Amino acid sequence: MKYRKLGKTGIKVSEISLGTWQVGGKWGSGFDDALAEHIINEAIDAGVNFIDTADVYEAGASEAAVGRVVKSRSEEVFVATKCGRQINPHVNEGYTVEVLRKYVEDSLKNTGLDCLNCPLHIFAVPPTEVYYRPEIFELFDRLKDEGKIKNLGVSVEKVEEGLKAIEYPNVNTVQIIFNMFRQRPSELFFEQVRKKDIGVIVRVPLASGLLTGKFSSDSTFDKDDHRNFNRDGAAFDKGETFSGVPFDLGLKAVDELKKVFPQRDNLAPVALRWILDFPEVSCIIPGASKVEHLNSNIKAAELPPLTDKEKVAVNEIYDKHIKKHVHHLW
């Protein structure tokens, strides 16, 4: 495993880290504590030292599992948790200093971790208007002074939100969707994070599994799986599901990617390697509902960079099939 600096936090994190939305089972299928702990332990054994969770993942079960494992290990493992998505309706007016303070304190109780082991607290994709309210960001300075957090980050839907967030000096990291099918962050956003030394945490790196190359037009998903019910944004931003790419169109583009990488039965490592070829990226947080998924993701760190020819081919597929559907939206 290789490690990169997480922006101005100074922390060195594993290039391939772990997201824990579905770590205890498939999306929508319930949470298995034993499976979650097994996957997290295997990740740490493989050199993963950064784990991302959230208070809404399985109603806190993910946070609790992460906390149990991290406390049981001797290695230094950094944890990021997120707050804000519990607000219902999820609108700007629901974001208040009092509400967010309670979420942070509840997360610390749920994980059982103190500030020393929980260095990063992240807004979970708040509405765009929240980024224009300084009092919300000032709250996290007070929480830091109280010893409850060490660093603040944001998780964004849009490049606009990321650019606004990093205007606040206490924002050290940004979680953003970036992959072969969501390339806009590599433009102005990456230019600005370089200037401001912001840590970039890439989420949804495999476009909800689409970029593994394992799906077909016959693939089905559980009724409670967001890949079934949120393709048009019925429950939350549609960009979270298949990165906002229409499923059938995504399959067509993936078929062309398979021709670029003909020796790859599983495209996931190549898709992750493509992300790692951008030096602005601090780490990637793919999820894993099985140890096999974890092992596949970790292989990306062992691959050589893509060739110039491969990069050009990926960009051509994006321009031909994907760009007009996603580039202007996020």
Disulfide bonds with the S-S distance in Angstrom:
none
